[in-house]
Amino acid sequence: MGILHRFEHGVVRPLLRRVRPAKRVVLGGLTIEYRSELDGGGIEFGQDFIPFLRARQMPRQPRMFEWCAGPAFIGFSALGHGLCETLCLADINPAAVACCRTTVRLNHLEDRVSVYQSNNLRNIPQAERWNLVVSNPPHFIDQYEGDIRAHDPDWAIHREFFNTIGPHLAGDGVVVLQENNRGSTVETFREMIDAAGLKIVFTHGDHATLTPRSVFYFIGIMRKDADVPDWARQA
C-alpha cells in the first residue's frame, strides 16, 4: 500500500493537475485564472480584505504588494475594487506565477501589474517600494506538512519576511496579514516582528489563545520609525 500511495500522490495526481484545465473567476470586475490546488483560501476568506480595508476608510494606495500571492485573488480583487493604483505580486510556485501572468494578459494590466517568481522576497528588485502589503500566508507550524499553501515550519517563512520587508516599505507603508487563530495568535509573531525593527499597529478579530476552529484575524505592521496613518490606527 505504501508504494501505491506514493505513486498516486507523487505521480498520478500531479499529472492529473497538469492536464486539468485551469479555472477562472471574476473578482472586482477582473477575470482571474487559477487552479484549485493553488487556492489557499484567497478566493474565500481572503476576500475579507476588501470590506475590512474599506471599513477603515483606507485611501487608494499608489502601490500594493501581495506576498505569497498564489493566483493573487486578494491582489487582483483589490486592484479591481479600486483599493490600489498599481500592483506587485510574488510567489515561490511557478504554476501560481504563470496563472498571475495569464490574468495580467487577460485583463490588459501589463502597465499596472508586476509579477515575480520569488522565494519569499529574495528575487524582488531592490527598487520595489510598497505602500500596502497584504497576504494570506501559510497559517500552521505543525499541520499540513508538505503543503506550501498552509505549512510554515518553525515559522521560518514569516520570520524571513519580517526580516526583509522593511527596505521595501514606503515611508507610510503598512503590512496587513490575515492569520488563522487555529494556528497562531498575535503573540506568536510579536517577538519576531519586534526583532525585525517593526511594530504592530493594529489587530482585528483575534483571540488570545488558539481556537479549535478556524478564526481569521488581521495584523497591521509598520516600521518602528514610521508614522501611523489614520486608517491603520488601532480602533
C-alpha positions as semicolon CSV with decimal commas, in nm:
position;residue;x (nm);y (nm);z (nm)
1;M;0,000;0,000;0,000
2;G;0,288;0,235;0,070
3;I;0,420;0,209;-0,285
4;L;0,073;0,258;-0,434
5;H;0,010;0,559;-0,210
6;R;0,338;0,721;-0,311
7;F;0,271;0,651;-0,678
8;E;-0,077;0,804;-0,657
9;H;0,033;1,118;-0,475
10;G;0,375;1,155;-0,636
11;V;0,292;1,071;-0,998
12;V;-0,077;1,028;-1,078
13;R;-0,223;1,329;-0,901
14;P;0,048;1,576;-1,017
15;L;-0,004;1,452;-1,375
16;L;-0,380;1,499;-1,350
17;R;-0,329;1,850;-1,214
18;R;-0,111;1,942;-1,512
19;V;-0,365;1,823;-1,771
20;R;-0,672;1,955;-1,589
21;P;-0,792;2,281;-1,748
22;A;-0,747;2,599;-1,549
23;K;-1,046;2,770;-1,392
24;R;-1,148;3,134;-1,398
25;V;-1,334;3,356;-1,155
26;V;-1,433;3,723;-1,172
27;L;-1,343;3,936;-0,868
28;G;-1,367;4,313;-0,867
29;G;-1,452;4,302;-1,237
30;L;-1,127;4,123;-1,326
31;T;-1,108;3,772;-1,469
32;I;-0,860;3,568;-1,262
33;E;-0,714;3,241;-1,385
34;Y;-0,630;2,974;-1,127
35;R;-0,605;2,605;-1,049
36;S;-0,780;2,456;-0,747
37;E;-0,457;2,322;-0,598
38;L;-0,316;2,677;-0,589
39;D;-0,600;2,824;-0,382
40;G;-0,501;2,869;-0,018
41;G;-0,825;3,044;0,074
42;G;-0,779;3,371;-0,110
43;I;-1,090;3,314;-0,317
44;E;-1,296;3,272;0,002
45;F;-1,190;3,424;0,336
46;G;-0,912;3,619;0,163
47;Q;-1,183;3,840;0,014
48;D;-1,247;3,971;0,366
49;F;-0,962;4,215;0,294
50;I;-1,190;4,422;0,071
51;P;-1,463;4,513;0,323
52;F;-1,207;4,528;0,605
53;L;-0,989;4,791;0,435
54;R;-1,293;4,981;0,314
55;A;-1,438;4,991;0,666
56;R;-1,114;5,150;0,783
57;Q;-1,158;5,416;0,513
58;M;-0,817;5,338;0,371
59;P;-0,741;5,577;0,086
60;R;-0,645;5,436;-0,253
61;Q;-0,284;5,318;-0,228
62;P;-0,030;5,402;-0,501
63;R;0,131;5,056;-0,499
64;M;0,027;4,734;-0,331
65;F;0,215;4,405;-0,294
66;E;0,066;4,062;-0,231
67;W;0,313;3,832;-0,057
68;C;0,264;3,453;-0,104
69;A;0,019;3,555;-0,373
70;G;-0,075;3,222;-0,528
71;P;-0,312;3,318;-0,813
72;A;-0,345;3,660;-0,642
73;F;-0,715;3,653;-0,563
74;I;-0,659;3,922;-0,298
75;G;-0,433;4,146;-0,504
76;F;-0,634;4,140;-0,826
77;S;-0,959;4,185;-0,632
78;A;-0,815;4,487;-0,450
79;L;-0,700;4,636;-0,781
80;G;-1,038;4,573;-0,941
81;H;-1,218;4,729;-0,646
82;G;-1,005;5,043;-0,669
83;L;-0,807;4,998;-0,346
84;C;-0,474;5,047;-0,525
85;E;-0,341;5,206;-0,841
86;T;-0,071;4,950;-0,924
87;L;0,002;4,600;-0,802
88;C;0,307;4,382;-0,740
89;L;0,278;4,004;-0,695
90;A;0,520;3,729;-0,595
91;D;0,504;3,358;-0,522
92;I;0,756;3,075;-0,499
93;N;0,541;2,839;-0,710
94;P;0,598;2,874;-1,087
95;A;0,246;2,744;-1,154
96;A;0,098;3,028;-0,946
97;V;0,321;3,282;-1,119
98;A;0,206;3,151;-1,458
99;C;-0,158;3,199;-1,356
100;C;-0,086;3,556;-1,242
101;R;0,079;3,639;-1,573
102;T;-0,215;3,495;-1,764
103;T;-0,453;3,709;-1,557
104;V;-0,244;4,016;-1,638
105;R;-0,273;3,940;-2,010
106;L;-0,646;3,859;-1,993
107;N;-0,722;4,196;-1,835
108;H;-0,461;4,403;-2,022
109;L;-0,287;4,505;-1,699
110;E;0,071;4,498;-1,823
111;D;0,121;4,864;-1,733
112;R;-0,020;4,827;-1,381
113;V;0,090;4,484;-1,250
114;S;0,436;4,334;-1,192
115;V;0,478;3,961;-1,126
116;Y;0,784;3,789;-0,978
117;Q;0,870;3,429;-0,903
118;S;1,047;3,459;-0,570
119;N;1,133;3,253;-0,264
120;N;0,994;3,496;-0,008
121;L;1,141;3,837;-0,110
122;R;1,475;3,708;-0,236
123;N;1,415;3,781;-0,606
124;I;1,232;4,110;-0,562
125;P;1,417;4,408;-0,715
126;Q;1,565;4,637;-0,451
127;A;1,389;4,935;-0,610
128;E;1,041;4,797;-0,534
129;R;0,860;5,011;-0,274
130;W;0,509;4,940;-0,149
131;N;0,252;5,149;0,035
132;L;0,045;4,845;0,127
133;V;0,144;4,480;0,165
134;V;-0,124;4,214;0,204
135;S;-0,107;3,839;0,244
136;N;-0,290;3,525;0,346
137;P;0,036;3,335;0,422
138;P;0,080;2,976;0,546
139;H;-0,103;2,955;0,878
140;F;0,036;2,647;1,052
141;I;0,366;2,545;1,207
142;D;0,270;2,183;1,291
143;Q;0,000;2,086;1,040
144;Y;-0,027;2,024;0,665
145;E;0,337;1,923;0,627
146;G;0,442;1,935;0,262
147;D;0,164;2,178;0,161
148;I;0,334;2,509;0,087
149;R;-0,002;2,687;0,098
150;A;-0,055;2,608;0,466
151;H;0,265;2,486;0,636
152;D;0,534;2,720;0,768
153;P;0,783;2,501;0,958
154;D;0,923;2,679;1,265
155;W;0,760;2,998;1,129
156;A;1,070;3,034;0,909
157;I;0,877;3,187;0,617
158;H;0,718;3,451;0,841
159;R;1,046;3,527;1,017
160;E;1,236;3,578;0,690
161;F;0,958;3,800;0,559
162;F;0,964;4,023;0,868
163;N;1,343;4,047;0,848
164;T;1,344;4,155;0,482
165;I;1,026;4,359;0,428
166;G;1,145;4,685;0,589
167;P;1,351;4,821;0,297
168;H;1,060;4,763;0,058
169;L;0,811;4,966;0,261
170;A;0,736;5,324;0,160
171;G;0,750;5,579;0,441
172;D;0,388;5,517;0,531
173;G;0,387;5,154;0,422
174;V;0,159;4,916;0,611
175;V;0,167;4,536;0,610
176;V;-0,170;4,368;0,670
177;L;-0,153;3,992;0,727
178;Q;-0,452;3,761;0,754
179;E;-0,372;3,485;1,003
180;N;-0,568;3,193;1,149
181;N;-0,628;3,167;1,523
182;R;-0,639;2,788;1,491
183;G;-0,268;2,801;1,410
184;S;-0,140;3,117;1,580
185;T;-0,213;3,415;1,800
186;V;-0,082;3,769;1,775
187;E;0,175;3,681;2,042
188;T;0,311;3,409;1,814
189;F;0,457;3,680;1,592
190;R;0,514;3,973;1,827
191;E;0,875;3,897;1,921
192;M;0,989;3,826;1,564
193;I;0,816;4,144;1,442
194;D;0,992;4,350;1,710
195;A;1,329;4,187;1,639
196;A;1,296;4,283;1,271
197;G;1,259;4,654;1,355
198;L;0,885;4,653;1,302
199;K;0,584;4,726;1,521
200;I;0,227;4,603;1,542
201;V;-0,006;4,898;1,486
202;F;-0,341;4,718;1,498
203;T;-0,505;4,381;1,533
204;H;-0,860;4,284;1,445
205;G;-1,068;3,976;1,515
206;D;-0,800;3,786;1,709
207;H;-0,832;3,568;2,019
208;A;-0,570;3,548;2,293
209;T;-0,544;3,169;2,271
210;L;-0,561;2,915;1,989
211;T;-0,913;2,833;1,876
212;P;-1,041;2,482;1,794
213;R;-1,184;2,605;1,464
214;S;-1,051;2,845;1,204
215;V;-1,093;3,209;1,306
216;F;-0,923;3,453;1,070
217;Y;-0,776;3,773;1,208
218;F;-0,574;4,068;1,080
219;I;-0,243;4,213;1,199
220;G;-0,126;4,558;1,086
221;I;0,252;4,608;1,089
222;M;0,484;4,901;1,009
223;R;0,847;5,002;1,054
224;K;0,916;5,126;1,405
225;D;1,022;5,470;1,280
226;A;0,711;5,521;1,064
227;D;0,417;5,746;1,147
228;V;0,092;5,551;1,155
229;P;-0,168;5,679;0,906
230;D;-0,515;5,738;1,044
231;W;-0,668;5,439;0,867
232;A;-0,415;5,200;1,026
233;R;-0,454;5,311;1,388
234;Q;-0,592;5,063;1,640
235;A;-0,968;5,106;1,654
